[in-house]
Amino acid sequence: MNTTTPHAVRAWDMELRLQEEENGLFHVDCQGAISLPDIQLDSEPMTKLLGPEVFSRQVLLNLDQTSLLDTSGISWLIHCHETFERSGGMLILYAIPRRVRYILQLLQMESLFHTASDVTAARALALKGGV
């Protein structure tokens, strides 16, 4: 990570905050609503927070403080997941609030993502390569 990378990025009502980098794992907190109705590639929140090489890395995304997930937010998460996969990185969602998990289950999307119950499980999943 370079020294010009910001520690937090706000996109609509969502804020991503870098908590730490630990042995190549980036711990990122997500707060607010994951609702990004007009996301553009030049304003992609993960890229703005961690730089253009982010998708080749492993990111543990803490959703504990996420208040809402709508269809535009799901689209963004799918875009992130697929871009991480294509680039050799991994996005792991963890501490998913019940209301957010319900939306993922309702849309049968939960199995698409790498998910974990807490940071310890997320770290273990990252170290195993998502298997």
N, CA, C and O atoms as CSV, one atom per row, in Angstrom:
chain,resi,resn,atom,element,x,y,z
A,1,MET,N,N,0.843,-1.170,0.000
A,1,MET,CA,C,0.000,0.000,0.000
A,1,MET,C,C,0.888,1.234,0.000
A,1,MET,O,O,1.870,1.303,0.739
A,2,ASN,N,N,0.535,2.215,-0.841
A,2,ASN,CA,C,1.359,3.413,-0.869
A,2,ASN,C,C,0.906,4.412,0.183
A,2,ASN,O,O,-0.182,4.284,0.744
A,3,THR,N,N,1.737,5.399,0.444
A,3,THR,CA,C,1.456,6.348,1.516
A,3,THR,C,C,0.370,7.350,1.153
A,3,THR,O,O,-0.110,8.067,2.032
A,4,THR,N,N,-0.033,7.424,-0.112
A,4,THR,CA,C,-1.073,8.365,-0.494
A,4,THR,C,C,-2.469,7.743,-0.438
A,4,THR,O,O,-3.455,8.428,-0.706
A,5,THR,N,N,-2.567,6.468,-0.099
A,5,THR,CA,C,-3.857,5.821,0.006
A,5,THR,C,C,-4.626,6.399,1.191
A,5,THR,O,O,-4.082,6.480,2.292
A,6,PRO,N,N,-5.890,6.804,0.986
A,6,PRO,CA,C,-6.670,7.339,2.102
A,6,PRO,C,C,-7.028,6.233,3.087
A,6,PRO,O,O,-7.002,5.053,2.736
A,7,HIS,N,N,-7.362,6.609,4.313
A,7,HIS,CA,C,-7.756,5.623,5.324
A,7,HIS,C,C,-9.254,5.383,5.310
A,7,HIS,O,O,-9.721,4.408,5.899
A,8,ALA,N,N,-10.030,6.255,4.646
A,8,ALA,CA,C,-11.476,6.087,4.548
A,8,ALA,C,C,-11.970,6.701,3.247
A,8,ALA,O,O,-11.428,7.690,2.755
A,9,VAL,N,N,-13.018,6.083,2.703
A,9,VAL,CA,C,-13.640,6.564,1.482
A,9,VAL,C,C,-15.147,6.514,1.696
A,9,VAL,O,O,-15.677,5.526,2.205
A,10,ARG,N,N,-15.828,7.576,1.308
A,10,ARG,CA,C,-17.286,7.618,1.399
A,10,ARG,C,C,-17.857,7.601,-0.010
A,10,ARG,O,O,-17.420,8.346,-0.887
A,11,ALA,N,N,-18.851,6.725,-0.208
A,11,ALA,CA,C,-19.583,6.657,-1.471
A,11,ALA,C,C,-21.064,6.585,-1.106
A,11,ALA,O,O,-21.519,5.590,-0.542
A,12,TRP,N,N,-21.803,7.624,-1.422
A,12,TRP,CA,C,-23.194,7.749,-1.016
A,12,TRP,C,C,-23.277,7.619,0.495
A,12,TRP,O,O,-22.632,8.390,1.205
A,13,ASP,N,N,-24.052,6.663,1.015
A,13,ASP,CA,C,-24.186,6.507,2.464
A,13,ASP,C,C,-23.244,5.462,3.036
A,13,ASP,O,O,-23.309,5.151,4.225
A,14,MET,N,N,-22.375,4.923,2.207
A,14,MET,CA,C,-21.450,3.881,2.645
A,14,MET,C,C,-20.066,4.481,2.888
A,14,MET,O,O,-19.581,5.305,2.113
A,15,GLU,N,N,-19.449,4.047,3.983
A,15,GLU,CA,C,-18.068,4.436,4.236
A,15,GLU,C,C,-17.233,3.176,4.390
A,15,GLU,O,O,-17.582,2.274,5.151
A,16,LEU,N,N,-16.121,3.124,3.656
A,16,LEU,CA,C,-15.136,2.057,3.803
A,16,LEU,C,C,-13.944,2.645,4.531
A,16,LEU,O,O,-13.439,3.706,4.164
A,17,ARG,N,N,-13.498,1.951,5.559
A,17,ARG,CA,C,-12.380,2.434,6.368
A,17,ARG,C,C,-11.353,1.319,6.528
A,17,ARG,O,O,-11.670,0.227,7.001
A,18,LEU,N,N,-10.111,1.613,6.125
A,18,LEU,CA,C,-9.016,0.662,6.305
A,18,LEU,C,C,-8.639,0.628,7.776
A,18,LEU,O,O,-8.247,1.647,8.344
A,19,GLN,N,N,-8.756,-0.538,8.395
A,19,GLN,CA,C,-8.392,-0.689,9.805
A,19,GLN,C,C,-6.927,-1.074,9.967
A,19,GLN,O,O,-6.221,-0.520,10.810
A,20,GLU,N,N,-6.479,-2.019,9.162
A,20,GLU,CA,C,-5.080,-2.433,9.232
A,20,GLU,C,C,-4.732,-3.317,8.050
A,20,GLU,O,O,-5.602,-3.872,7.379
A,21,GLU,N,N,-3.443,-3.428,7.819
A,21,GLU,CA,C,-2.921,-4.422,6.887
A,21,GLU,C,C,-2.104,-5.382,7.722
A,21,GLU,O,O,-1.216,-4.968,8.467
A,22,GLU,N,N,-2.403,-6.656,7.600
A,22,GLU,CA,C,-1.755,-7.669,8.419
A,22,GLU,C,C,-1.300,-8.804,7.511
A,22,GLU,O,O,-2.123,-9.568,7.007
A,23,ASN,N,N,0.004,-8.915,7.303
A,23,ASN,CA,C,0.565,-9.995,6.485
A,23,ASN,C,C,-0.137,-10.129,5.134
A,23,ASN,O,O,-0.471,-11.236,4.710
A,24,GLY,N,N,-0.356,-9.020,4.473
A,24,GLY,CA,C,-0.979,-9.036,3.162
A,24,GLY,C,C,-2.498,-9.078,3.171
A,24,GLY,O,O,-3.119,-9.040,2.109
A,25,LEU,N,N,-3.108,-9.155,4.344
A,25,LEU,CA,C,-4.570,-9.118,4.466
A,25,LEU,C,C,-4.982,-7.692,4.827
A,25,LEU,O,O,-4.466,-7.105,5.778
A,26,PHE,N,N,-5.918,-7.149,4.052
A,26,PHE,CA,C,-6.417,-5.810,4.338
A,26,PHE,C,C,-7.737,-5.933,5.088
A,26,PHE,O,O,-8.690,-6.534,4.592
A,27,HIS,N,N,-7.784,-5.364,6.280
A,27,HIS,CA,C,-8.996,-5.363,7.100
A,27,HIS,C,C,-9.723,-4.048,6.848
A,27,HIS,O,O,-9.209,-2.972,7.155
A,28,VAL,N,N,-10.933,-4.149,6.281
A,28,VAL,CA,C,-11.709,-2.965,5.914
A,28,VAL,C,C,-13.068,-3.040,6.604
A,28,VAL,O,O,-13.742,-4.068,6.541
A,29,ASP,N,N,-13.464,-1.967,7.254
A,29,ASP,CA,C,-14.787,-1.860,7.854
A,29,ASP,C,C,-15.715,-1.149,6.895
A,29,ASP,O,O,-15.330,-0.175,6.247
A,30,CYS,N,N,-16.946,-1.641,6.805
A,30,CYS,CA,C,-17.980,-0.995,6.005
A,30,CYS,C,C,-19.056,-0.497,6.965
A,30,CYS,O,O,-19.555,-1.248,7.803
A,31,GLN,N,N,-19.404,0.779,6.829
A,31,GLN,CA,C,-20.449,1.355,7.678
A,31,GLN,C,C,-21.497,2.016,6.805
A,31,GLN,O,O,-21.191,2.566,5.747
A,32,GLY,N,N,-22.742,1.952,7.265
A,32,GLY,CA,C,-23.823,2.612,6.552
A,32,GLY,C,C,-24.486,1.699,5.543
A,32,GLY,O,O,-24.414,0.474,5.643
A,33,ALA,N,N,-25.130,2.314,4.576
A,33,ALA,CA,C,-25.904,1.596,3.567
A,33,ALA,C,C,-25.051,1.265,2.350
A,33,ALA,O,O,-24.411,2.140,1.768
A,34,ILE,N,N,-25.052,-0.011,1.973
A,34,ILE,CA,C,-24.394,-0.394,0.725
A,34,ILE,C,C,-25.422,-0.164,-0.376
A,34,ILE,O,O,-26.203,-1.047,-0.732
A,35,SER,N,N,-25.389,1.038,-0.892
A,35,SER,CA,C,-26.312,1.490,-1.922
A,35,SER,C,C,-25.547,2.458,-2.804
A,35,SER,O,O,-25.286,3.594,-2.408
A,36,LEU,N,N,-25.186,2.012,-3.997
A,36,LEU,CA,C,-24.328,2.792,-4.878
A,36,LEU,C,C,-24.991,2.940,-6.241
A,36,LEU,O,O,-24.562,2.303,-7.203
A,37,PRO,N,N,-26.030,3.768,-6.344
A,37,PRO,CA,C,-26.843,3.807,-7.556
A,37,PRO,C,C,-26.134,4.244,-8.828
A,37,PRO,O,O,-26.572,3.871,-9.916
A,38,ASP,N,N,-25.076,5.004,-8.740
A,38,ASP,CA,C,-24.420,5.452,-9.973
A,38,ASP,C,C,-22.904,5.308,-9.899
A,38,ASP,O,O,-22.170,6.236,-10.240
A,39,ILE,N,N,-22.441,4.144,-9.453
A,39,ILE,CA,C,-21.001,3.914,-9.313
A,39,ILE,C,C,-20.339,3.916,-10.693
A,39,ILE,O,O,-20.838,3.305,-11.638
A,40,GLN,N,N,-19.232,4.601,-10.785
A,40,GLN,CA,C,-18.438,4.678,-12.015
A,40,GLN,C,C,-17.088,4.016,-11.754
A,40,GLN,O,O,-16.612,3.998,-10.619
A,41,LEU,N,N,-16.483,3.483,-12.784
A,41,LEU,CA,C,-15.196,2.817,-12.603
A,41,LEU,C,C,-14.139,3.736,-12.011
A,41,LEU,O,O,-13.302,3.287,-11.228
A,42,ASP,N,N,-14.165,5.027,-12.376
A,42,ASP,CA,C,-13.160,5.947,-11.845
A,42,ASP,C,C,-13.433,6.338,-10.394
A,42,ASP,O,O,-12.592,6.973,-9.759
A,43,SER,N,N,-14.599,5.966,-9.862
A,43,SER,CA,C,-14.899,6.278,-8.468
A,43,SER,C,C,-15.183,5.011,-7.670
A,43,SER,O,O,-15.877,5.066,-6.655
A,44,GLU,N,N,-14.658,3.873,-8.113
A,44,GLU,CA,C,-14.875,2.598,-7.448
A,44,GLU,C,C,-14.322,2.687,-6.026
A,44,GLU,O,O,-13.132,2.953,-5.858
A,45,PRO,N,N,-15.150,2.472,-4.994
A,45,PRO,CA,C,-14.722,2.692,-3.610
A,45,PRO,C,C,-13.515,1.868,-3.166
A,45,PRO,O,O,-12.633,2.394,-2.486
A,46,MET,N,N,-13.458,0.584,-3.537
A,46,MET,CA,C,-12.312,-0.248,-3.128
A,46,MET,C,C,-11.020,0.279,-3.736
A,46,MET,O,O,-9.986,0.323,-3.070
A,47,THR,N,N,-11.082,0.678,-5.001
A,47,THR,CA,C,-9.902,1.213,-5.681
A,47,THR,C,C,-9.486,2.541,-5.060
A,47,THR,O,O,-8.298,2.800,-4.868
A,48,LYS,N,N,-10.466,3.375,-4.747
A,48,LYS,CA,C,-10.143,4.662,-4.124
A,48,LYS,C,C,-9.496,4.475,-2.753
A,48,LYS,O,O,-8.612,5.242,-2.373
A,49,LEU,N,N,-9.935,3.453,-2.008
A,49,LEU,CA,C,-9.406,3.210,-0.674
A,49,LEU,C,C,-8.029,2.557,-0.702
A,49,LEU,O,O,-7.129,2.977,0.025
A,50,LEU,N,N,-7.860,1.532,-1.537
A,50,LEU,CA,C,-6.644,0.710,-1.467
A,50,LEU,C,C,-5.772,0.739,-2.719
A,50,LEU,O,O,-4.735,0.077,-2.769
A,51,GLY,N,N,-6.188,1.504,-3.732
A,51,GLY,CA,C,-5.365,1.625,-4.924
A,51,GLY,C,C,-5.758,0.642,-6.004
A,51,GLY,O,O,-6.528,-0.286,-5.757
A,52,PRO,N,N,-5.227,0.844,-7.213
A,52,PRO,CA,C,-5.632,0.040,-8.369
A,52,PRO,C,C,-5.263,-1.442,-8.269
A,52,PRO,O,O,-5.865,-2.266,-8.957
A,53,GLU,N,N,-4.306,-1.792,-7.443
A,53,GLU,CA,C,-3.889,-3.188,-7.306
A,53,GLU,C,C,-4.712,-3.950,-6.267
A,53,GLU,O,O,-4.425,-5.116,-5.996
A,54,VAL,N,N,-5.716,-3.323,-5.689
A,54,VAL,CA,C,-6.501,-3.926,-4.614
A,54,VAL,C,C,-7.080,-5.284,-4.999
A,54,VAL,O,O,-7.124,-6.189,-4.166
A,55,PHE,N,N,-7.521,-5.440,-6.232
A,55,PHE,CA,C,-8.218,-6.660,-6.614
A,55,PHE,C,C,-7.308,-7.879,-6.726
A,55,PHE,O,O,-7.793,-9.000,-6.875
A,56,SER,N,N,-6.012,-7.676,-6.656
A,56,SER,CA,C,-5.083,-8.802,-6.632
A,56,SER,C,C,-4.692,-9.163,-5.196
A,56,SER,O,O,-3.826,-10.010,-4.976
A,57,ARG,N,N,-5.322,-8.527,-4.243
A,57,ARG,CA,C,-5.012,-8.731,-2.816
A,57,ARG,C,C,-6.153,-9.473,-2.121
A,57,ARG,O,O,-7.159,-9.820,-2.740
A,58,GLN,N,N,-5.973,-9.703,-0.839
A,58,GLN,CA,C,-7.019,-10.312,-0.015
A,58,GLN,C,C,-7.584,-9.241,0.907
A,58,GLN,O,O,-6.853,-8.608,1.669
A,59,VAL,N,N,-8.901,-9.051,0.826
A,59,VAL,CA,C,-9.581,-8.032,1.623
A,59,VAL,C,C,-10.639,-8.705,2.482
A,59,VAL,O,O,-11.500,-9.431,1.984
A,60,LEU,N,N,-10.558,-8.450,3.777
A,60,LEU,CA,C,-11.561,-8.921,4.723
A,60,LEU,C,C,-12.484,-7.739,5.001
A,60,LEU,O,O,-12.066,-6.753,5.609
A,61,LEU,N,N,-13.731,-7.833,4.559
A,61,LEU,CA,C,-14.678,-6.727,4.654
A,61,LEU,C,C,-15.664,-6.980,5.790
A,61,LEU,O,O,-16.516,-7.864,5.701
A,62,ASN,N,N,-15.538,-6.194,6.855
A,62,ASN,CA,C,-16.383,-6.290,8.038
A,62,ASN,C,C,-17.691,-5.554,7.775
A,62,ASN,O,O,-17.693,-4.336,7.598
A,63,LEU,N,N,-18.802,-6.286,7.749
A,63,LEU,CA,C,-20.105,-5.691,7.474
A,63,LEU,C,C,-20.923,-5.447,8.745
A,63,LEU,O,O,-22.105,-5.112,8.660
A,64,ASP,N,N,-20.324,-5.606,9.892
A,64,ASP,CA,C,-21.024,-5.486,11.171
A,64,ASP,C,C,-21.835,-4.190,11.296
A,64,ASP,O,O,-22.923,-4.205,11.871
A,65,GLN,N,N,-21.332,-3.089,10.774
A,65,GLN,CA,C,-22.003,-1.795,10.895
A,65,GLN,C,C,-22.760,-1.399,9.629
A,65,GLN,O,O,-23.074,-0.226,9.424
A,66,THR,N,N,-23.051,-2.391,8.780
A,66,THR,CA,C,-23.797,-2.133,7.554
A,66,THR,C,C,-25.281,-2.105,7.887
A,66,THR,O,O,-25.810,-3.045,8.481
A,67,SER,N,N,-25.944,-1.029,7.504
A,67,SER,CA,C,-27.350,-0.856,7.865
A,67,SER,C,C,-28.320,-1.324,6.796
A,67,SER,O,O,-29.480,-1.603,7.096
A,68,LEU,N,N,-27.862,-1.415,5.546
A,68,LEU,CA,C,-28.771,-1.726,4.449
A,68,LEU,C,C,-27.981,-2.274,3.277
A,68,LEU,O,O,-26.828,-1.900,3.065
A,69,LEU,N,N,-28.599,-3.151,2.524
A,69,LEU,CA,C,-28.031,-3.644,1.268
A,69,LEU,C,C,-29.157,-3.635,0.251
A,69,LEU,O,O,-30.144,-4.354,0.410
A,70,ASP,N,N,-29.019,-2.828,-0.793
A,70,ASP,CA,C,-30.043,-2.802,-1.839
A,70,ASP,C,C,-29.480,-3.413,-3.122
A,70,ASP,O,O,-28.347,-3.893,-3.140
A,71,THR,N,N,-30.272,-3.395,-4.192
A,71,THR,CA,C,-29.846,-4.046,-5.433
A,71,THR,C,C,-28.601,-3.415,-6.040
A,71,THR,O,O,-27.774,-4.118,-6.621
A,72,SER,N,N,-28.455,-2.096,-5.914
A,72,SER,CA,C,-27.238,-1.470,-6.442
A,72,SER,C,C,-26.024,-1.893,-5.612
A,72,SER,O,O,-24.929,-2.048,-6.153
A,73,GLY,N,N,-26.210,-2.079,-4.311
A,73,GLY,CA,C,-25.134,-2.563,-3.451
A,73,GLY,C,C,-24.761,-4.000,-3.768
A,73,GLY,O,O,-23.582,-4.356,-3.765
A,74,ILE,N,N,-25.766,-4.827,-4.044
A,74,ILE,CA,C,-25.499,-6.216,-4.445
A,74,ILE,C,C,-24.726,-6.230,-5.757
A,74,ILE,O,O,-23.782,-7.004,-5.916
A,75,SER,N,N,-25.120,-5.388,-6.685
A,75,SER,CA,C,-24.393,-5.301,-7.967
A,75,SER,C,C,-22.935,-4.929,-7.735
A,75,SER,O,O,-22.037,-5.484,-8.368
A,76,TRP,N,N,-22.706,-3.988,-6.828
A,76,TRP,CA,C,-21.329,-3.579,-6.520
A,76,TRP,C,C,-20.554,-4.731,-5.897
A,76,TRP,O,O,-19.404,-4.969,-6.265
A,77,LEU,N,N,-21.173,-5.457,-4.950
A,77,LEU,CA,C,-20.487,-6.592,-4.327
A,77,LEU,C,C,-20.172,-7.679,-5.349
A,77,LEU,O,O,-19.098,-8.279,-5.307
A,78,ILE,N,N,-21.104,-7.938,-6.269
A,78,ILE,CA,C,-20.850,-8.922,-7.328
A,78,ILE,C,C,-19.688,-8.464,-8.204
A,78,ILE,O,O,-18.796,-9.251,-8.523
A,79,HIS,N,N,-19.702,-7.183,-8.593
A,79,HIS,CA,C,-18.600,-6.632,-9.389
A,79,HIS,C,C,-17.271,-6.817,-8.653
A,79,HIS,O,O,-16.288,-7.261,-9.246
A,80,CYS,N,N,-17.244,-6.478,-7.371
A,80,CYS,CA,C,-16.009,-6.623,-6.583
A,80,CYS,C,C,-15.580,-8.084,-6.536
A,80,CYS,O,O,-14.420,-8.401,-6.800
A,81,HIS,N,N,-16.511,-8.973,-6.200
A,81,HIS,CA,C,-16.194,-10.398,-6.092
A,81,HIS,C,C,-15.593,-10.926,-7.397
A,81,HIS,O,O,-14.558,-11.592,-7.383
A,82,GLU,N,N,-16.241,-10.628,-8.515
A,82,GLU,CA,C,-15.757,-11.115,-9.807
A,82,GLU,C,C,-14.408,-10.514,-10.182
A,82,GLU,O,O,-13.555,-11.200,-10.746
A,83,THR,N,N,-14.214,-9.240,-9.872
A,83,THR,CA,C,-12.939,-8.592,-10.191
A,83,THR,C,C,-11.819,-9.147,-9.324
A,83,THR,O,O,-10.709,-9.352,-9.814
A,84,PHE,N,N,-12.090,-9.396,-8.032
A,84,PHE,CA,C,-11.103,-10.052,-7.176
A,84,PHE,C,C,-10.749,-11.418,-7.745
A,84,PHE,O,O,-9.570,-11.756,-7.848
A,85,GLU,N,N,-11.758,-12.210,-8.116
A,85,GLU,CA,C,-11.516,-13.557,-8.647
A,85,GLU,C,C,-10.663,-13.516,-9.910
A,85,GLU,O,O,-9.708,-14.282,-10.037
A,86,ARG,N,N,-10.999,-12.624,-10.849
A,86,ARG,CA,C,-10.236,-12.513,-12.107
A,86,ARG,C,C,-8.803,-12.048,-11.875
A,86,ARG,O,O,-7.896,-12.420,-12.620
A,87,SER,N,N,-8.601,-11.238,-10.846
A,87,SER,CA,C,-7.283,-10.632,-10.606
A,87,SER,C,C,-6.422,-11.439,-9.650
A,87,SER,O,O,-5.289,-11.049,-9.367
A,88,GLY,N,N,-6.933,-12.553,-9.149
A,88,GLY,CA,C,-6.150,-13.403,-8.255
A,88,GLY,C,C,-6.257,-13.030,-6.794
A,88,GLY,O,O,-5.532,-13.584,-5.968
A,89,GLY,N,N,-7.132,-12.116,-6.451
A,89,GLY,CA,C,-7.334,-11.730,-5.057
A,89,GLY,C,C,-8.558,-12.415,-4.486
A,89,GLY,O,O,-9.108,-13.341,-5.082
A,90,MET,N,N,-8.973,-11.945,-3.323
A,90,MET,CA,C,-10.142,-12.532,-2.678
A,90,MET,C,C,-10.804,-11.496,-1.780
A,90,MET,O,O,-10.137,-10.774,-1.040
A,91,LEU,N,N,-12.119,-11.440,-1.861
A,91,LEU,CA,C,-12.931,-10.602,-0.985
A,91,LEU,C,C,-13.712,-11.527,-0.072
A,91,LEU,O,O,-14.443,-12.401,-0.538
A,92,ILE,N,N,-13.554,-11.331,1.234
A,92,ILE,CA,C,-14.277,-12.140,2.210
A,92,ILE,C,C,-15.154,-11.210,3.037
A,92,ILE,O,O,-14.662,-10.285,3.684
A,93,LEU,N,N,-16.456,-11.464,3.009
A,93,LEU,CA,C,-17.417,-10.697,3.789
A,93,LEU,C,C,-17.597,-11.406,5.124
A,93,LEU,O,O,-17.766,-12.625,5.168
A,94,TYR,N,N,-17.561,-10.637,6.218
A,94,TYR,CA,C,-17.768,-11.276,7.518
A,94,TYR,C,C,-18.570,-10.366,8.445
A,94,TYR,O,O,-18.752,-9.176,8.186
A,95,ALA,N,N,-19.044,-10.976,9.540
A,95,ALA,CA,C,-19.900,-10.290,10.523
A,95,ALA,C,C,-21.096,-9.646,9.815
A,95,ALA,O,O,-21.399,-8.470,10.014
A,96,ILE,N,N,-21.758,-10.441,8.993
A,96,ILE,CA,C,-22.872,-9.951,8.188
A,96,ILE,C,C,-24.114,-9.829,9.071
A,96,ILE,O,O,-24.570,-10.821,9.639
A,97,PRO,N,N,-24.661,-8.622,9.190
A,97,PRO,CA,C,-25.864,-8.445,10.016
A,97,PRO,C,C,-27.034,-9.270,9.480
A,97,PRO,O,O,-27.117,-9.552,8.285
A,98,ARG,N,N,-27.922,-9.646,10.374
A,98,ARG,CA,C,-29.058,-10.493,10.007
A,98,ARG,C,C,-29.852,-9.917,8.845
A,98,ARG,O,O,-30.213,-10.660,7.933
A,99,ARG,N,N,-30.138,-8.610,8.847
A,99,ARG,CA,C,-30.956,-8.006,7.779
A,99,ARG,C,C,-30.244,-8.054,6.428
A,99,ARG,O,O,-30.899,-8.183,5.394
A,100,VAL,N,N,-28.923,-7.954,6.421
A,100,VAL,CA,C,-28.149,-8.035,5.179
A,100,VAL,C,C,-28.075,-9.493,4.719
A,100,VAL,O,O,-28.248,-9.780,3.534
A,101,ARG,N,N,-27.822,-10.405,5.644
A,101,ARG,CA,C,-27.765,-11.832,5.308
A,101,ARG,C,C,-29.113,-12.298,4.750
A,101,ARG,O,O,-29.156,-13.108,3.824
A,102,TYR,N,N,-30.204,-11.790,5.310
A,102,TYR,CA,C,-31.538,-12.156,4.827
A,102,TYR,C,C,-31.706,-11.777,3.353
A,102,TYR,O,O,-32.233,-12.564,2.567
A,103,ILE,N,N,-31.265,-10.589,2.984
A,103,ILE,CA,C,-31.368,-10.146,1.589
A,103,ILE,C,C,-30.543,-11.067,0.687
A,103,ILE,O,O,-31.009,-11.478,-0.376
A,104,LEU,N,N,-29.331,-11.387,1.106
A,104,LEU,CA,C,-28.485,-12.290,0.307
A,104,LEU,C,C,-29.127,-13.668,0.163
A,104,LEU,O,O,-29.086,-14.269,-0.911
A,105,GLN,N,N,-29.722,-14.167,1.250
A,105,GLN,CA,C,-30.385,-15.469,1.197
A,105,GLN,C,C,-31.631,-15.421,0.329
A,105,GLN,O,O,-31.873,-16.330,-0.465
A,106,LEU,N,N,-32.422,-14.367,0.473
A,106,LEU,CA,C,-33.655,-14.217,-0.294
A,106,LEU,C,C,-33.380,-14.238,-1.798
A,106,LEU,O,O,-34.134,-14.826,-2.573
A,107,LEU,N,N,-32.292,-13.590,-2.189
A,107,LEU,CA,C,-31.919,-13.524,-3.604
A,107,LEU,C,C,-31.026,-14.690,-4.034
A,107,LEU,O,O,-30.549,-14.735,-5.168
A,108,GLN,N,N,-30.809,-15.630,-3.116
A,108,GLN,CA,C,-29.958,-16.793,-3.350
A,108,GLN,C,C,-28.562,-16.383,-3.820
A,108,GLN,O,O,-27.994,-16.987,-4.730
A,109,MET,N,N,-28.028,-15.353,-3.185
A,109,MET,CA,C,-26.708,-14.816,-3.546
A,109,MET,C,C,-25.632,-15.162,-2.514
A,109,MET,O,O,-24.443,-15.007,-2.792
A,110,GLU,N,N,-26.031,-15.625,-1.336
A,110,GLU,CA,C,-25.063,-15.841,-0.262
A,110,GLU,C,C,-23.954,-16.810,-0.656
A,110,GLU,O,O,-22.800,-16.623,-0.272
A,111,SER,N,N,-24.299,-17.848,-1.421
A,111,SER,CA,C,-23.284,-18.843,-1.787
A,111,SER,C,C,-22.301,-18.324,-2.831
A,111,SER,O,O,-21.254,-18.935,-3.044
A,112,LEU,N,N,-22.616,-17.213,-3.481
A,112,LEU,CA,C,-21.703,-16.629,-4.464
A,112,LEU,C,C,-20.458,-16.065,-3.798
A,112,LEU,O,O,-19.357,-16.158,-4.341
A,113,PHE,N,N,-20.638,-15.479,-2.617
A,113,PHE,CA,C,-19.554,-14.758,-1.943
A,113,PHE,C,C,-18.803,-15.657,-0.968
A,113,PHE,O,O,-19.336,-16.657,-0.488
A,114,HIS,N,N,-17.550,-15.281,-0.682
A,114,HIS,CA,C,-16.807,-15.889,0.417
A,114,HIS,C,C,-17.290,-15.188,1.674
A,114,HIS,O,O,-17.166,-13.968,1.790
A,115,THR,N,N,-17.845,-15.951,2.626
A,115,THR,CA,C,-18.364,-15.343,3.853
A,115,THR,C,C,-17.812,-16.061,5.066
A,115,THR,O,O,-17.443,-17.234,5.007
A,116,ALA,N,N,-17.765,-15.331,6.169
A,116,ALA,CA,C,-17.302,-15.886,7.440
A,116,ALA,C,C,-18.083,-15.224,8.568
A,116,ALA,O,O,-18.603,-14.119,8.416
A,117,SER,N,N,-18.155,-15.911,9.690
A,117,SER,CA,C,-18.926,-15.394,10.817
A,117,SER,C,C,-18.234,-14.243,11.535
A,117,SER,O,O,-18.894,-13.324,12.020
A,118,ASP,N,N,-16.911,-14.291,11.605
A,118,ASP,CA,C,-16.169,-13.254,12.324
A,118,ASP,C,C,-14.773,-13.099,11.711
A,118,ASP,O,O,-14.423,-13.790,10.755
A,119,VAL,N,N,-13.993,-12.189,12.272
A,119,VAL,CA,C,-12.678,-11.892,11.696
A,119,VAL,C,C,-11.733,-13.094,11.772
A,119,VAL,O,O,-10.916,-13.295,10.873
A,120,THR,N,N,-11.839,-13.883,12.826
A,120,THR,CA,C,-10.970,-15.055,12.956
A,120,THR,C,C,-11.271,-16.065,11.851
A,120,THR,O,O,-10.356,-16.611,11.235
A,121,ALA,N,N,-12.546,-16.308,11.606
A,121,ALA,CA,C,-12.945,-17.227,10.530
A,121,ALA,C,C,-12.594,-16.657,9.167
A,121,ALA,O,O,-12.204,-17.402,8.268
A,122,ALA,N,N,-12.728,-15.340,8.998
A,122,ALA,CA,C,-12.373,-14.696,7.730
A,122,ALA,C,C,-10.888,-14.825,7.450
A,122,ALA,O,O,-10.487,-15.117,6.324
A,123,ARG,N,N,-10.072,-14.609,8.471
A,123,ARG,CA,C,-8.625,-14.746,8.328
A,123,ARG,C,C,-8.258,-16.174,7.959
A,123,ARG,O,O,-7.419,-16.390,7.085
A,124,ALA,N,N,-8.875,-17.153,8.612
A,124,ALA,CA,C,-8.594,-18.559,8.323
A,124,ALA,C,C,-8.999,-18.908,6.894
A,124,ALA,O,O,-8.282,-19.637,6.208
A,125,LEU,N,N,-10.142,-18.394,6.441
A,125,LEU,CA,C,-10.593,-18.631,5.076
A,125,LEU,C,C,-9.619,-18.033,4.060
A,125,LEU,O,O,-9.324,-18.653,3.039
A,126,ALA,N,N,-9.130,-16.844,4.338
A,126,ALA,CA,C,-8.152,-16.188,3.450
A,126,ALA,C,C,-6.863,-17.007,3.379
A,126,ALA,O,O,-6.296,-17.186,2.301
A,127,LEU,N,N,-6.408,-17.497,4.512
A,127,LEU,CA,C,-5.167,-18.264,4.538
A,127,LEU,C,C,-5.311,-19.602,3.811
A,127,LEU,O,O,-4.333,-20.130,3.283
A,128,LYS,N,N,-6.541,-20.156,3.781
A,128,LYS,CA,C,-6.793,-21.405,3.057
A,128,LYS,C,C,-7.066,-21.153,1.585
A,128,LYS,O,O,-7.195,-22.104,0.815
A,129,GLY,N,N,-7.154,-19.905,1.181
A,129,GLY,CA,C,-7.419,-19.594,-0.219
A,129,GLY,C,C,-8.878,-19.685,-0.613
A,129,GLY,O,O,-9.199,-19.871,-1.786
A,130,GLY,N,N,-9.770,-19.554,0.370
A,130,GLY,CA,C,-11.200,-19.549,0.087
A,130,GLY,C,C,-11.832,-20.903,-0.038
A,130,GLY,O,O,-13.014,-21.002,-0.367
A,131,VAL,N,N,-11.087,-21.943,0.213
A,131,VAL,CA,C,-11.624,-23.305,0.069
A,131,VAL,C,C,-12.314,-23.729,1.343
A,131,VAL,O,O,-12.832,-24.843,1.423
